[in-house]
């Protein structure tokens, strides 16, 4: 009998079925249910009690079994087998390698087989068990070093933040928080300035502008895919209106002649297949959170529908390319290029696994998918199909126009789609800017020429999608951790998602300020990027795990020594957030009339009763009042904050009656209910918004937004809010 040890219990049934066909009656499959053994919980432990940096040069961790039931099941299954009958098939990444090592180390297996498959198909499983290998010590050492580093930082930093009401800190989490907070500070500090541009329109059907330098994408938040970016000329920005108007006066009464027409062919390749980061970003555009995308992708992998979903490579296996091209040949032969599309990985990519793709472009099991799994599978399938299609071919035209007697030039830009290629299956516009047929020396008939005024814009806040792209571009963390990073920031109350943008909360500013005061170098982007490079070096055997950690520990101890004074200084100027300080509140406790002190929590500032047995609280800041009155009684409506599963939420509540809603009252534009006369409010429906009575379910009247006919969709009423 042979034993296959995997991570997820969701894989067991499918793998058992494949192994039954490959070698009938020879296999059993058991799952570790993820990590089942690791470093002890931080609470109640000191780092020196968990990790022994022995003087003999060794580094010894104290591991604990975190899932005793899994340990008992593994012990029972492994107990009667020899080393060579145990096949460790945890996921093919650092964490998976470490899980396999923990099984071997805990049960004293000296020579187990390590197998890996990047897709759960019968062929992949059969190949994997025929070609086992040894446990990769480099991968294990890299994961152990990373685990120790994050354990040390999480333990020591978090404990110092608790005094100020913050929940946790970490190497990547705190760097991501700093990035979001820094962007918010840049927005607050931004002062707009005016600029002027000069534009001309001609009766020949041409619009041109006074050209400047080539436009470059200076905004790292640009959501455009990199394969779609192209350098274009941008209008010249004048700092003075007088200067711009002088150019207009000089050119209005003179002849305008086409000086040159430059036509160049251009191709736009299809987007590459998904990496973990680009899949998370695309899922965000589809309305899914990183957690939802990760969970759905993992489920698809375990069902054998897609390849391994933790990857930073855009390369595809030969089998994957052949399968996609075969599908294209059958269904879209005109879009099949002569040679496969090949994509190069970015510098720094590990490239250990191929890009994410369907295991087969035709799979009957995919037809039964529903919900998030269906959405994510469709994203993966569509991207894989497009990545092997023919490129789109364009003609790009730059026309230079010379007003007689002027030293400066006007520029007109045009583009024409010659062959759509992969864009023929894209619903987006063709990105054409058509110009009439023009030739050098041709005179143009000026219609009007004028000055346009503009203002510089503040940097944009990060969305989930743009933050993921920023983290990946700057080497902060690994793509497999991005979903957990963003989820942690939201759960800790450091960041709030508003209208698809990430807004740092007051607690986030506090945590970032404290860490910058005492441990600034640890939250810099460069530190996390250099750390990831060091872990890669450990994986490749070019750096020794113990030496790396010892060097970091010495540096960190120096930072700890100086952090105390920095935190004391911070507390002296931020006494409200310091839980050891006492900031009196002028109003008495609403419960016992006793004195109150100001505190800061996940929902912002509040006053708490000094008497801990009382528990009375009071708002400190004035409430946020909606402009529109209550649709029932006309009284004012105020914002109410609450926590749901540790995440800050809000709803709107009337001061004069029991009306409450998750959405702000719509105001005077809302019609009156035909049933009871109350002011109706917008309600989200399956086919779009409509007017609904606020007295629902007592009154069930609905109207379309036009107010002409009743809504024909079942209303999705606002979710219940706390009393």
N, C-alpha and C positions, 0 to 999 in steps of 0.2 A: 504494500500500500504506500502511496505517495501523498504528501500533504502540500497544498498550495495556500500560502498565507497572503491575503490581500488586505487593503485598508478598509474599503467600504463594504458593508453588508449587502448593499444594493447590487454588487457585482456577483455575489455568490451563486445565485440561481442560474444566471446566464453562463458563467464560467463552468459550473458543474455540468451543464448540458453540453457544452462544447467538449469538455474533457471526457464525458461519457461516450461521445462519438469518436474521439481520437484514440483513447485507450479505455475500453469498457471495463468498469469495475476496478480501475487501478488508482483512482484519485478521490481525495476529499478536499473540500475548500473551506477555509475558516477566515474570518475577518478580525482585524485588530480594532476596528471602529476608530480609525484615525490614530492619534497619539494615545498610547495607553501607559506610557512610562516617561518620566521626565524630571526636571528640577522641581523641588517642593514649592508649594504656594509661598508667596512673598510674606504674607501676614505671619507674624510670630517668629520669623527667621531673620538671622543676620547673615550677610553674604559670606563671612568667614566660616560660618557653621555649615554652609552648603558647598562651598568651593575651597579646596585646600591647595594653595599655591606652595607646594612643598619645596623645601630648600634643596632637595636632591634634583630639582629641575623638572619634576613631574607636576601635572595639574590634574587633580582628582575631584570629580563632581559627585555629589550625593544624589543619586536618582531614587525616585519613589514611584511605586505603581499607583497610577491615578485611577485606573479602572480595574478593581480587583476581580470582577466577574469575567473580564476579558482575559486576565492573567490565568485564572483557573481553567478557562476553556482552552487556552493555548497549551497550558501544562498538560491537560488531559489528552489533547490531540498529539502533542509532540512526544509525550512520555514513552511511547512504545516504538518510536522510529529512530533510525540512525540519521546522522548529519546529512547524508546524501539522499535521504528520502524527503527532506524538507526543502521546498522551493519557495523563496521569499519574493513575492510579486507585488510589493507595495509600489506606489506611484513612481514614475521615472524622473524624479527630481531630488534635490538635496534632502528635503524633508522625508520623502519616501525612502531614500537610502539610509537615513538615520533611523527610521522606524524598523527597517530590516536589520540594521546593526543592533538595535535594542533587543530585538527578538533573539538574535544569535548570542549576544552578550549575557542576557538574563538567563537563558536556558543552556548556556555553556555549549553552544554549537560551534565546533571548530572549523567545519568545512561545509556549510550549507550552500545550496545553489541559489544564486541571485538571478532572477529572470525579470524581463521588462517587456511590456508591449505598449505601443503608442496608440493602439486602437483595439477595441474589444470585438474582434471578429475571429471566426474559427481559424482562418489561415494565420492570423497574427499570433494567436495563442499557441497553435501547433509549432510555429517557427520559434517562439520564445522558449518553450520547454525543451526543444531540441538543441538550443544553443545557449545554455546557461553560462554565467560568469561568476566571478568572485565579487564579494562586496567591495565597492570602490571606497577605499579608505580616505582618499582626497575629498570626495563628496561628504563623507561623514564628518571629517575634521572641520570642513567649512561650515557645516550646519551646527556643529557643537560650538564652534567659535562664535557664530552669530547668536546662538541661543544664550551663551554666557554673557556676551556683550549687552544684549537687550535686557537680560535679567538684571545685570548690575545697574544699568542706567534706569530701568523701570523702577527698581527697588529704591535706589538712593535719591533719584530726582522726585519721584512721586511722594515719598515721605516728607520731603521738604516743602512740597506744594500744599499738602493737606492743611497746614496752618492757615492758608489763605483761601480755603474753600474749593481748591482745584482737586480734581479726582485722580489724574494720572499724567505721566509724561513718558516719553520714549524717544528713541533715536530717530525714527522716521516720522512718527506721529507729530512730534514737536517741530520738526523741520517743516512739515506740510502746514502746520498751524502758523508758523512764522511767515511762510510764503503768502498765505491768505491774509494775515493781519497786515503785513507790509503793503500788500496791494490796497487794502482798505485805507491805510494811512496815506498812501500816495494819492488816492482819490480825494481824501479830506484836505490834503495840502495843495491840491491842484488849483491853480488860478488860470482861468481861460484867457486867451489873448485873441485879438482880431487879426484876420489876414484878408487879403484881397486877391482875386484871380481875374484874369482877362479872358473872355470867351467871344468868339465870332461865329455867326451863322451866315451861310452863303445860299443864294437862291439856286445854286447848283445841287443842293441836297447835302451839303457838307457842314459839319460843325467842328470847329477847331479851337484850340486854346494856346495861350503862350506857354510853351513847354519849359520844363525844368529838368532836373536830374531824373534818372530812372527811378520809378517807384519801387521801393523794397518793402518787404513785410517786416516792419519793425515791431509789430505787436505779436508777442508770443501766444496771445489768446486767439489768434486767427483760427477759425474752425475749418478753413478750407483744407482739404486733403493735400498733402505735399505733392502728389503726382499731378494736381491740377494747377499748381502755382506757376505763374509765368511773369517775368519782369515786363512791365509796361512803363510808358512815360507818364508822368503825373503833371498836372498844371503847376506852373510856378506860383509860389505864394509870395506876395508882396507885403512887406511890413507897413507900407504907407499907402493910403488911398490916393494921395496926390500923385505918387509915382505911377500907380496903375492907371489913373485917369489920363496922365500925360502920354502914356503909350497909346491909349485909345484915340486921343486927339491927333496924334501923329499918323495913325493908320487909317483914319476914317475917310480921308479925301484922296487917297492914293490908290494906285492899281495893285491888286493882289494876284500874284502869279504862282502857279505850282512849280516849286523849285526842283523837287525830286519825288519819285514814287518808288518806295522800296517794298517789294513783295517777297516774302520768304515762306517756304513751306514749314509747317510745324506739326508735330504729332503729340497727341496726348494719350499716354498709355493707360490701360485700365488700372484701377486701384489694386494693390497687392492683397493677398489673402490676409485674414485676420491674425494678429498676434493677440495676446491676452489684453494688452492695453487698448489696442484699437477696437477690439470687440466690446470692452467696457464703455468706450467712448460712443460707439455706434448704438449700444443699448441705451445709453443716456438720451440720445437723440430720439429713440423710439419710446421714451417715457418710462424706462425701467431704471431702478437704482442699481449701483454696482453690486450690491448684495443679491438682488434679484437676478441679474445677469449671470453672476458667478454660480449661484445655486442651479439655475436652469442649464447652464453649460456643463456643470459637473454631472447633472442627471442625464444629459444627452450622451456624455462620454460613457457613463456607467451602463447605459442602454445599448452601447455599441453603435451609436448613430454618428458620432463625430470623433475625430482624433483627439489626442491629449490637449487639454485646454490651458495649460500653463506653459507658455512659450513666448520668446521674444524674437523668433525667427519668421521671416516672410518666405522662406524657401519651402518648396513642396517636394515630396518624394516622387520618384519616377512613376510608382504605381498610382499616386494621386493625380499627377499630370495626365497620365494615360487615360484614367477613368473620366476625367473632366473633358478631355479632347474627344473621347469616344462619344460622350453625351452631346457635345457641340456638333460633331459630324452628323449625328442622327437627327437633331432637332433644329440646329441653326448653322447649317454648313457654310453659309455665306459669311459668317462671323468667325470662322476657324482660320487662324493664321497659318502660314506654311510651317513655321517653327514655334515651339512652345515659348510662352512668355517666361522670362527668368528674372527674378527679383533678388537684389543684393541686400544682405543684412546691414544694419547700421553698425558703425564702429561701437564696440563694447558689448554687442549682443552675444549672448552665450551660444546661441545656435544649437543647443543640445537636442531640440525637437523640431520637427517641421511645423509649419504654420497650421492653424486650425482649419479643418475642412471636413466635409461629410465623408464617412468611410466608404460610401457609395452614392453616386448621384441619383440612383434609382433605388429606393428602399421603401418597401410597403409599410414597415413599422412607423415610418415618419407620418403616414397619413392619419394615425390615431393620436398624434400630439395635440395638446390643447394649452391654452393660456400662455404663460411666459415661455414654456419650453417650445411651443410652436413659433412664437415670435423670434426667439433666439436662433432656433434651427433655420428659419427662413432667412435671417440675416447672414448666417454662416454659408448657407447653400447659395444664396444670390451672389455673395462676394466671391466664393470659390468659382462659380460659373463665369463671372465677369473677368476674373483675373487672367483667364486663358483666352479671352476674345481678342480680336484684332484691334489695333490701336485706332483712335479717331484721328483723321487727318484734316488739318486746317491750312488755310492761307492767311498769313498775317500781313497787313498792309500799314505802312507808316508813310503818311503824306506830309511833306514839309512845304509850307506856304510862306512866300516872301512878300511882305508889303514893300512897295517901292520906296527906296531911300532909308529904310530902317535896318539897323544892325541885328535886331532880334528876329525870331521866327515863330510862326504858328505851326502847330502840329495837329493833324487829324489821324485818328487810329481806326482801323477796320479789321475785321476778320470774317472769313467765310468757311463754313464747314464743307469740306470736299467729300470725305467719306466718313460716315458716322461711326463705323466700327462698333465698339462696345456701347457707345452712347445711344445706339438705336433701340436698346432695351431699357434706357434710362428715361424716367419721366420728367427730368429736369429740362429747362430750355436749352437750346443748342449753343448758347454763348456766342451768337453771331452779332457782329456790328458791321452791317453792310454799308459800303461806300459806292458811289457811282463810278463808272469808268473814268479814270483821270490819267493824264499824261503830263510829263514835264513840259513846261512852257505854256501850259493852258492858263488863260486868264479866268479868274473867278469873279462872280458878281456878288459883292458884299451886300447882305441884307441889313444886318445890324451888328454892332460891336459894343460890348459893355463890360462893366465891372461887377463882379459878384463878391459879396461879403460873406465870410465864414468865421467860425470860431474854433479854436483848437479844443479837442475833447479830452476829458479825463480818461485815464486808463479804465478799461472795463473790469468789472468784478469777475472772478473765476466762476464758471459753471462747473458741474461735475466733469463734463467732457473736457473742457479746456484745462482743468487742473490735472487730470490724468495725463493729458498730452504734455503739460509742462513738467510733471514729475518724470515722465519717461525721457523727455528730451534732455533733462539735466541730470539724469542718472540718480535720482532720489529714490531709494528703495528698489524693489523688484515688482514687475507687473502683477505677480500673483498676490501681492500684499496691498494693492491699491484699494480694492473694495473694503478691506478691513480698516485701512487708514481713514478713509472718508467716513465710514460708519462709526468708528471710534470718536472722531471729532464731533460728530452730531450727537452721539449718545452721551458724551461727557458734558454736553452743553457748551462746548467751545465755539461751535459753528452752527448756523441755522440756514436751511435752504428756503429761500424766498423767491418765488417766480423763476425758478431754475438757476438762481444765483446763490453763491455761498457768501453769507454775511457773518463775520466774526461777532460773537456775543460778548457781553461785558466780561464774562468769566474767561473767554478766550483771550481777550486783551490782557487780563490779569496773569494768566498762565504764561503767555508769551513774554510779557514784561519781566516776570520773575526769572524765567529761564535766560533771557537775554542779559539780565543784570548779573546772574551768577554763573551761567554756563553758556555764554554766547557762542563759543566755537563749536559746541556740540550740536547746535541747531542750524548751523550754516549748511547751505547746499553742498559746499565743497567737502565737508566732513563726511556726509552720508555717501557721496559719490566715491570718495577715496576709500571709505570703509568697504563698499561693495567691490571695488577693485582689489582690495586686500583679500577679501573672502574668495574672489576668483583665483587669486594667486595661491591661496591655501589649497583650493580644489585641484589646481594643476600641479601641486607639489613643489612650487617655487617659494613658498613661505611656510614656516613652521607654526602650527596653531598655538603652542605654548608661548613661544617668543612673541608672537603678535599680541596675545592677550596680556602678557606681563608688561609689555611696553605701553599698551593702552592704560592698564591699571595704574601705572606710575603717574602718567599724565593726568588721569582722572582724580587721583588722590590729591594732587596739587590744586586742581580746580575746587575740590571739596573744601580744602583748607581755607581758600579765599572766599567761598560762597557765603559763609556765615555773615561776614561783615556786609557783603553786598545785599543780602536779604534783609538784614537789620536796617540798612539805609533805605531800602525800598519800602519797608513797613512803616518807617517814620513819616513818609510822605503819602502813604496809601493806608491810613489807619482803618478805614472802613472795611477793607477786605481782610485785615489782620484779625484773626479770631482771638488772639490773645490781647488785643487792644479793646478799649471800651469807648465807643462813640455814642453819646447820649442822644436819644430822640425826644423832641419836645412834647409830642402827644402821649397821653397815658395809654396803658394797655386797655383794649376794648372789653376784656374779660374781667380783670381784677383791678383795673385802674392803677396798677403799679407802674414803675418806671420801665422804659424800653430802651434798647440799644439797636443801632443800625447794623445789619448784616447783609452779605451778598450771597445769593444762591443761584441756581441754574436759571431762574426767571428774572434775575436782576436784584436790585436793592429791595430790602424789606426791613421792617422794624420787628424785633422779637422781644417778648417779655423777659425781664431779668429772672423772673421766677420760673425755673425750668419745669416745675410741676404744673404751671398754668398752661403754657404752650400757646399763648395768645400772639397773634401777628397782626401787622397793619401795613398797608401800602405806604411807601415813602414818596415815590414820584407821582405826580398827578396822572389820572387815567387818560388813556387815548380815547377821544370821543369821535364817533363817526359824524360826518357832515350831515347825512340824512337822518331824520328822526325814525323812531320805531314805527313800523308799518301798521301796528295794531292800535297804539294809544297816542302816538306822536311825541312821547317823551324822548330824552336823549338816550343814545345807545353807546355803551362803552366796551372797550376791549378787555377780555378776561383771559389771563394766562393760566395754563395748567400743565402738568407732566403726564405723558402717556408712555409707558414702558421706558421711563427715564429720559424721554425726548420732549423738549419744550413744544407745546402746542398753544393755540389760542382759539377763542370763539367770541361772538358778540352778544351782549346781554342788555336788555332794556332796563333802565332805572325804575320805570313806573309799573311794569307788568311782568308776566312770566315769559315774554317772548325771548327766544335765543336762537342763534343760528351760527353755523360755521362760516358763513359768508357775510360780508358787510352789507347793510341795507342799501338797496339800489337807489332810493330817493324819488324825486318828484316825477321822473319819467315813467315810473311804473304805473300801470293802469289799476283801476279799482276792481276788486273781485266781483264778478256778476252774481255770486251766490250770497255773500255776506257784507260786501262793501269795503272790506279791508284792503289796504294797499298791497298789491301782489309783489312777489319777489322772484328773482331769477333762480331757476332750478336746473341742474345739470340732468340731461336725459340721454338715453342711448343714441338718439339721432340728433343731438344738439340741445342747446338751452331753450327753455320756455318759461312762461310766467306760471307760478303756482301760488296758491293761497297760503299765507303764513299760518292759518288756523288748521292746517292739515294735521291729523286725519279727520278732525271734526267736519271741516269743509274741504272737499276734494276737487274744487274747481281749478281748471287749468286753461291757459290760453297760449296760442303760439306767440312768438315774439312780435309778429305783425299785428296781433290783436284781432285777426279776422276769424280764425277758426280754432276750435279746441285742439290741443296737442294730441297727436296720435301715437305718442310714445309713452311707455310706462315710466312714471317719474322715479328718478333716483334721488330720494330725499336726503337732506344733509344728515350725516351720521350723528348719533346721540352724543351729547356733551354732558359733562358732570353738573350735578345740581349744586 
